[in-house]
Amino acid sequence: MSNSRFKAVETAFARTPVTAEPPAAATSEYYGCNVFNRRTMRRYLSADTRRKVYEAIEEGLSLDREVAEHVAAGMKRWAMDMGATHYTHWFQPLTGGTAEKHDSFSEPYGKDESLEQFAGKLLCQQESDASSFPNGGLRNTFEARGYTAWDPSSPAFIIGDTMCIPTVFISYTGEALDYKAPLLKSETAVSKAVEDILGYFGMEGERVVSYLGWEQEFFLVDSALYSQRPDLMMAGRTLVGHNSARNQQLDDHYFGSVPGRVLEFMRDLEFECYKLAIPIKTRHNEVAPNQFEVAPVYEQSNLAIDHNLLLMAVMRRVSTKHGFKVLFHEKPFDGVNGSGKHCTWSIGTESGIALMSPGKTERENLRFLVFMANALKAVYDNNALLKASVLTASNAHRLGANEAPPAIISSFLGTQVTEAFNELLTNDTVRIEGKSEYSLGIPQVPELLLDNTDRNRTSSFAFTGNRFEFRAVGSSANCSSAITVLNTALANQLRMFKAAVDARIAAGSDVTEALLDETREVYLGCRNVCFDGNGYSEEWRCEAKCRGLDCETSPPLAFDACTTERSIRLFAETGVMSEVELRARNEIRWEIYSKKIEIEARVLADLTTNHILPVAVRYQSMLLENVTMIRDLFPEDEYMRMASGKMQVIRSISSHITQSRDAMARMLASCDAAMAMESQRDRAITMHDGVIPLMEDIRSHVDELEMIVDDQMWPLPKYRELLFIR
């Protein structure tokens, strides 16, 4: 084992758990203590100011400058009482992460003094450089001005000595340069469309929102080992590495006992999350070694997404304290399960009525089927667009890899919901069975309540009783991309549904009859998206294509779905994004895809050239020297018998070295050719079609060398060392 690798493994195995900071009291006593929430507002804002802030949050009303001044004054007092010295507008640029620029509360006053100031205009709006973030050609380098604008619906919070204010990010000419602005517009669109449908059911005045619950999967790697892997550091995943003899095949890690070091990390993480009002509820081991998951209670989508991005930042910080590096890449290790961010999405009223949940009366069940049918139609009509919203260079490694849903968007409904739709097709009754009881026949074990659907892990958009689980979202992703498309697609479909129902009513049908007839038509028009079978099978891939579902697996080509005439019309008519914004985002998708593949290719070339091949050549030389010594010491026939196996190994090493060098030269030439192309789309396609296959070829040779070269000489921590935390 190389000396540096030996020290890294020794450090990793010798670590002892870092004791998490124990909470001073019950969770309820410090929950949200670092958030400017309603409880905090009662201390720092007047009743009139609070009322206007609540109206802005709940009814979408604008806050005037005078109210903003009062809010800013209260925020500043609170932040300073909490020890904050700076503030920042916290936003979500199209990099996929978050961004912030810290400004001090301190302002010079007179000649030798300063005052702490924070005015309403600083709360509501700040200027940022719009040319240095991905913009898809919307801004030239010399046209730098962009703005961040306060989002009152997501409360400010404190990290360290800085008050963070969630904001949208737009260009000087008004185009969205972030994920939050389109999300908020999609929330407005879907709320209006759903509220219009609720009028048919006598539910006027109900405010509607979309809800989201994410499940964050991730890997933990010891930081000492991480620092010995340039591929993990630069690309977020291992670009070489032979499978360990043991990984997940025994299924013993899933839901197993959480390792002590990891449990201490999770306790510390939960403590920090609760202070920020991130409602973490679940923690457990995932399927692959070193893979884990945390999940929260459901929240309104906008807040849930902010909390997810904040959680990822907190995880990076807390993991360092415990000697870990957290990996959010969808496929950091070959041969074991990748990580997703399952997004369970639904719509409901603020008063607590779940609109995607079966009811107790025929009218409630009709309402359920109306929204279910329209959701399915939205997914069917925008099948390719939904897939494009979750495809990235990293998530492409995971989708379709028999551990996640295939790269085909289909929906699992379960037996009872499917039967309810089939019954609707044949008569006018709407009946859905509720939960049934099931006895295990063991006296001391209580009866189980069975849900009205099973679960299908191979479905990318599965109904789970009162919501849909969109399982195709990647672990490193900003959920906004997927939720914006879902909200927008449903809003548009409900607009068309309402127009059709109103036409039936105008033609003489009563409301119930019109709803039943149009729901039948909608369901008949999208039944092909419903599939309850094995999504991993080859038969399904063939059948999906026959059903008219999008089966494209190349991300650069899949991105085309974002700028079809249908997609442009969808976003324009709902007011979520303009054609200019859509085309700019596609340019960004292609650009980021190309750059990520280029980085991986050049890191792989560096690893192979400077780390792997020199060691392979050195080991080959040792074998050659040994063969020469055998020839000098033994007779010819004995020499041939003793050296034949070694010569075979020497030839194998030579072959792998030669082929990997040849593939490397072609890979780098292909990279250079791609990056010289003017079209971002052409670059991305060349990277996918020309560079990635060569990277896979190089990896196959390097992984074979790993199994040949003496373990003492191998320069990189191996999977068996990376994947098992002690």
N, C-alpha and C positions, 0 to 999 in steps of 0.2 A: 504494500500500500504506500502511495506517495506520502511524503512527510506532512504536507499541508492537509491532505485529505485525512490522514490518520489523526491529526490534531483536531480537525473539525468533527470527525465522528466521535472521538474521545470526549470532546466538549459536550456534544449533543447527548451522549449516553450518560454523562456524569451529572447532568443538570438535576437540580432538585426543584420541586414546585415553589413558585413565588406565592406567598400567602396573600390572597386578595384582601383589599381594605374592607374590613367588616362594616356594614351599615350601622350607623349610630342608633337607628330606631327601626320600627316597622316600615316597610316600603311605602305605605300610604302616607307616612309623615314627611317623607322627603321627595315623593314623586312629583316631578315637574318643578322642582325648586329652582332650576336654571332656565325657566321658560317664562316669557311675559304672557301668561295665560289669564283667564278670567279671574281667577283667585288673586293674582298679582295686580290686575287692573283695578280691583276693588280697593286696593291700598294706595295706588298711585294716580288714578284718574277719577275725575268727578263723575257723578251719576249721569249727567247730560252727555259728557264726552263718551262714556262707556256705551250709552244707548246708541249713539251714532256709529261707533265702531262695530257694535253688534249688528246694526242694520246693514253696514257695508259688507260684513261677513255673510249674513244670512240672506240678504235680499239683493246683493250685488250693487248697492248704491255707492256713489262716489263720495269720498270725504273731501270737504272743502279745506282750504288752506288754514283757516282759523282752527278747525278741529285738529288738523295735522300738527299745528304748533303745540296744542295742549298734549297730544299723544307723545310727541317728541320730548317735551319737558318731563312727562312722567317716565318715559323710557330711560331718559338720561339719569334721573334720580335713582331709579331701580338699578340700572347698570352700575352706577358708581357705588351704591350701597352693597352691591355684590362684588366689588373690587375690580370692575372693568375699567380700563383706561382708553380703550379704542372701540370703534364700531366699524362694521363693514356691510356692504350689500352682498349677500350670499346668493349666487345665481348658478344656473345650469347650462353652460355653453354646449355647443354641439360636439365637444370632445368626448362626452359621455360621463364626465365627472362633474365637479363643482369648482367654482372660482370665487375668489374674494380679494379685495384690496383694503387693507386696514388703514384707517385714519384715526388720529388721536382726538379725544375730546378737547384737548388743550389748545387754546388760541392765544396768541400774544395780546397783552393788554398794557397800554402805556409803554414805558421804556424798560422796566425791569420786572414786569409781572405777567401773569397769564390767568385766563379764566377758562373753566370747562363749559363749552357750548355745544349744543346740538339742536339746530333749528328744524322746523317742519319741512323746509325745502330739502334738507339733507336726508331726512327720513323718506320722503316721497320719491326723490329722484337723485341720481348721480350720473356723472359721465364716465364712460369706460372706453377703452380702445377697441373699436369694432373690427379693425383690420387684422389684429393679431390672433383672433380666434377663427375657427373654421367658419367661412361665410359663403362658400360656393360661388364666389364671384360677385356677390352683392356689394362688396366694398373693395375698392382699390387700396393699396398701401397708403397712398397719400390722402385717402378719404377715411379718416380714422374715427370720426365721432360716432359713438353709440351711447345708449342710455340704459340704466337699470332703474326699474320702477317698483315700488313697494307693493307686495301682495299681502293685504291685511288678513286674508283668510288663513295664512300660515304664520303662527306666532314667532316673534323674535326669540332668540335663545343665546345663552352665553357659553362660549368655549374658552377656557383659560381666562385671559384678561380682555376678551373681545366680545362685544355684543354683535350677533349676526342677525341680519334682517333679510328674510327671504324675498327675492325680487324676480321680476321678469327681465329679459335682456333683449333690446330691440335696436335696430340700426337707426341712423339719423333720418332715413327715409321711411321708417315705420315697419320694416319687415322684421319678423321674429328671428332672432339669432340663438334661440335657446329651445329647450323642451317644454318649459313651463307655460309660455304664452299660448301655444297651440293647445296644450292640455286644458287650460282654463277656458279657452273658446269652445273646445269640444264638450266640456262640462255644461256650459251654457246651452249649447245646441241640443244635447241629449235631454237635459232637464226640460226645456221647452217642448220638445217632441213628446216626451213621456207624459208631461202634464196635460197636453192636448188629448192624449188617448184616455187618460184617467177621467176626463170629462164625461165619457160614455158610461162610466161606472158610478157617476154621482160623487166623484172625489175631487171636485173643483177646489182650488186653493191649497192643495197639498204640494209642498216643495220637494222636488226630487233631486237626488244626487246619485252618483255612482260610488260604489264601495270597492275597496281593494284590500286583499290580504296577501302579502308576499311571503314566500318561504325562501330564505337566503341560505343556499348551500355554499360551502367553501372548504378548502384544504388548509391545513396548518403544516408548516415545515419548520424544523429547527433553524434558527437564524444562522448558526455556525455552518450548517450544511448548505443553506441557501447561498451564503457568500462564496461558496466554492463552486457554484453552478452559474457561469455567465449567461447561459440560456434562460434560466429562471429570472435572473436579475434584469436582463434586457428585453426578453420576450414574454415573460410571465408563464412560460411552459417549458418542459424539457424537450429539446429538439433532437436529442439522442438519448438512448437508455434502453437496455434490454429488460424485458419483463422479469420481475422477481419470480422465483419458483413458487412462492406463495404470495397471493395478493388477496382477492376477495372471493375465491372460489368456494371457500367453506361457509360463506354467509355468516360468519361469526362476529363481524364488526357491527353490522346493522343493528341499531337499538341495543348494542352491548353496553357494558359498564364504561362510562366516560373515563379516560385516563386521568390520573391525579393532576398532572400539570395543566391539562386542557380544562378540567373542571374549575381549577383556580382562575384560569383565564376567563371562563364563561361567567363565573361569579363577579369578577371585576367588571367584565363587559356589561352585565345586567345592571350593576350598581350605577355605572356611568349612563347607561341608557335610560334608566328610570328617572334620573335627575333631569334628563332632557325630554321626559314624557313620551319616550318611545316604548310602546306597550308590549315588550317582549314577553311571550307566554311560554314558548316551547324551546327546548334544547335537546339534542340527541346526536348519537353517532349516525352517520349515513352509511351507505353500502360499502364504499371503497375505504381502505385503510387511510387514516389521517383525514378523512372527510367527515364534515359535521354540518349541522343545520341549526339555525335559530329561526323562529317565526313569531309574529306578533298577533294581537287581536286586530280584527278588521277596523279600518278607519275610512273616512272619505278619501277618495283617490288622491287628491292633491296633497293632503297632509301625509297620507301613507307613503307617497313617493318621496317627499321631502325627508321623512323619517328613515326610509331605506337608504338614501344617499348619505344621510348623517350617520346612520349605523355603520356603513362601510368605512367612513372616515374614522369613527371611534374604534372600530375593530383594528384598523391599521396601527393606531396609536397604542391601544392596550396590548396588542399582541407583542409589540416590541418590548414592553416592560416584562413580559413573561418569556422572553427568549425565542419567540416565534416570528415567522413571517406568514401573513395570511395571503392565500392565493385565490383570487376571484376568477381566474381564467377558466373558461368552460371545459378545457381538456388539458390540464397541466401534466398529466401522466398518461402515456399510451398503455392500452391494455386493461385499464380499470375505468370505472364509471366516471363520467364527467359531472360537472355541476350546473344546475339550472336555478332559475328564480321563478318557481311556479307562481303565477299571478291568478288568484281566485277573485273573479270580477262579478259584480252584480249591480243591480239598480234597485233603489228603494226610496221610501219617503223619509223625511227627517223625523216623522212621528213614529217610525219603527216598522212600517209595513214593507215586507220583502216582496217585491213584485215578481220575483222568479221563484216563488215558493208556492206549492199547491195549497189550496184553501180548504175550508170545511163545507162550503156551499157550492152549488153549481155556478153561481155568478163569480165567486172567487176563483174557481177552477177555470172558468172561461177567461177571466183576466190573466191567469197564469199562462194559459195556452196562447193567448194573443201575444204576450211578450216573448214567450219561448219561440213561437213560430217566426216572429220578426227578427229575433236574435239569430236564429239559424239561417234565415234568408240573408241577413246582413253578412254573416260569415261565408255563406256560399257564394254570393255575388262578388265579394271582395276577398276571395280565397288567396289569390296571389299577392294582393296588397298586404294582407295580414302576415303572410310568411316573410315578405320583404321587410316588414317592420321589426322582425326579430333576428334576421340573418345578419351575421357579421363574420369577419375572418375567423374569429375564435369560436363562435357558436356553430359554425359549419362543421367543426370537428365532432361536435356532440350530436347534432340532429341526425337521426337515422342510424345511430351507432348501437342499436339494440340495448340502450340503457336509458333512452329518452324517446320522446315521440318522433316518428319519422318526419322527414321534410315534406310532409303532406298535411294540410290542415283539414281534419275531419272532426266530427263531433260524436261523442258517446252520450246516449240518452238513458240507457237502461231499459229493462223490460217494461216496467209499469208506465213510464212516460211515453214510450213508443206505443204501447197498447192504447193509451188515452188518445193519442193522435189518430191511430187507426180506427178507433171507435168514432171519433169526430168525423172521419171520412164517410162513415156509413149511416150515421144518424145524428140527431141533434142533442143527444145527452152528453154531458161532460162529467165524467166520473174518474177520480184518481184515488187509488188506494193509499191510505196513510201508512204509518209504520206498523209492522206486524210483530207479534211476540213469537219468540222461539225458545223452547226449553232444551237445555243440554242434557236433561235426565240425571243431573247431579244435584242432590237435594240441597247442598249448602251453597250452590251457585245460583244467583237470581236469574230470572228470565231475561233474555236479551231483547232489545227493541231494534228490529232490522230497519234500515233506511229504505226508501223507495227506489234507490238505485244502488248497484254495486259500484266498484271503481274499476277503471280500465287505464292502466299506466301507459298503454301504447297509444292512447288517444291524445291528440294535441289540444283539443278543446272539449273537455269532458264535463258533463253536468253532474254535480255532486249533491243534489238534494234541494238547494236553494240558491245556487250560484254556478258559474262555469269556472273550471280550472284551466287556464291557458298555460300549458306545460312547456311550450316551446321557447319561452323567454329565457335568455342566457343569464348566468350568474353575475356577469360583470355589467349587465345592461342597465340603462336607465329605463324603468318600467313605463315612463311616459310615452315612449314611442308606440308600444303595443296598446296601451289604454287609450291614447288619443285616437288611434285607428278604430278600436272597438266602439268607443263613444260616438265617433263621427259616422261610422257605418250604420249603427243602430239608429241614430238620429235621422239619417237620410231615409232609411227603410221605413221608419214610423211615419215620416212625412208622407211618403207615397201610400202607405197603408191608410192613413187618415183620409187622404184624397179619395181613395177607392171606396172606403166605407161611406163617406159623405155622398158619393155618387150613387151608391146603392140606396141610401136613405132617401135621396131626392127622387129616385125612381119608384119609391113606394114601399120599400122594406122598412120594418121597424128596426130599432137599434140592435137588439139581440140577434135578429136574423141576419142583419148586415155584417155584424161582427163574426158570427159563425161562418157565413159563406166566404167572407174574405180571408179568414184565418185558414180555412180549408185550401183556398187557392194559394196562399202564401206557402203553406206546408208542402203542398204538391209540387211547388216550384223549387223546393230546396231539399227534398228528401235524399238526394244523392250525396249530401254532405254528412248524412247520418250513417255511422258505421260502428257497430258494437263488437266487432271481431278483433283478430290479432293484427295490429298495425305494423308489426315487424315482418310479416310474411311477404314473400315475393308475389304471391297471388294478389294481395291487396294492392301492391304497387301497380300491377297491370289493371286491376279493376278500377282503381282510383282514376287512372287516365281515361278509361272508358266512361266514367261518371262525369267527366268534365272538370275534375279537380286539377289544380296546378301541381305538376310533378318536377318542376325545375329544381336542380340541386346546386347549380353554380350561382353563388351570391351575386357576381357582377351582372349576370343575366336576369336574376330574380329581381334586382333593383329596378328594372325597366317597368315593373308593375306600378311603381309610384308615380309615374308620369304618363300613364295612358290617358286617353280622352275621358274614360270613365272615372279614373281617380281624380283627375283635375276638376271634373264637374262635381264629383262628390264633395271635395273640400271647399270648392268655391260656393256651391249652393248652401252649404251649412255655415259658411262664414268662418271656417277654421283656419284655412291657409289659402293663399293665392297661388296661381300657377308659377309665378316667379319664385315664391318661397319653396314650392315643391321641387322645382328644377334645381334650385340651389342646394337643397338637401341631398338630392341624388348625386350632384357633383361631389359633395362632401363624403357621401357613402363610398363612392368609387375611389376618391382620393385616400381616405383613411384605410380602405381595404388594401390598396396598392402599397401604401407606406408600411403597414404592418407586415405584409408578406416580404417586402424588401428588407426590413429590419431582421426578420427571422432568417432570411436567406444569407445575409451578410454575417450575422452572428454564427450561423451554422458553418459558414466557410471559415470563419476565424477559429471556431472550436476545432474543426477538423484539421485545419492546417497547422495550428499552433499548439494544440493540446493532444489530439488523438494520434495523428500520423507519426509525429516524432517518437512517441512511446511505442507504437507498433513497429517502427523501423528498428528501434533500440532492442526490442524483444526479439525481432527477427535476426538481428546481428548476434545476439546471445545464442540463439539456436544454431546459427551457422557456425559459430565458434565451437559449440559443443559437437557438431557433426564433424568438424575438422579434427578435433581432438580424438574422437572415436576412430577416425580413419588412421590416425597416427599410431594408435595403441592396439588395434585389433586386426586380425586377418580379414581379407576381403569379404569372404562369405559371411563372417560374423558381423563385420561392419555393415554390410547391406541389410542384414536382418535387423540390426539395432537402429540404423539411421533412417530406414524407410518411412516410419511414422513421422519422424521429425521433418523429413523432407516434404511430406505431404502438408504438414502445418505451415512450413515456410512458403510453399507454393500458394497455399490458401491466403496467407497474409499478403503476399505479393499481388495476388489477384484483387483482393479487397482494396489495397492501397491504390493500385492502378485505376480501378473502376471508379473509386470515390473521387480521385483527382480529376479524372475525365469528366465525370458528372458535375463536379464543382466548377470547372472551367465553363461548361455549357450553361450552368445555372447563373453564374455571374454575368455571362454575356447576354443571357435572356433578360436578366434584371436591368442591365444597362440599356438594352434595346427598348424595354417597356417604359422605363423612366424618361426616355428621350421622346416618347410619343406625346403629341399635344392633347389628344383626347383622353380625359380621365377614364372614360369607359373602356377605351381600347387598352389603356395601361392595365386596368383591373382584370380584363379578360386575359391578357397575356400572362399576367402574374398567376392567374388561376390555372390556365391551360398549359403554360410553358414552364413556370418556375416551380410550382408545388409538386408536380410529378418528379422532378429532379431532386427536390429536397427529400422526398420519400425514398428515392433510390439511394441517395447518400446515406440516409439514416440506416437503411437496411445493411449497408456495408459496415458502418461504424458499430452497429449493434452486434454484428457477427464478430468483429474484432474484439469487442468487450468480452465475449465468451472465449476468446482464444488467448488474449494477452494475460500474462501473470497478474493476478489481483493486486499483488504488492506494488505493481507499477502503474496501475490504472489511475489517471489523474482526477477523475470526477467521482463524487459520491454516487453510489449506485442506488437503484430503486429499493433494494432490500434495506438500505441505510436511511433513505429519505422517507419511506412510507410507514415506518413503525416507530411511533413516539414511545419513549420509555420515561 
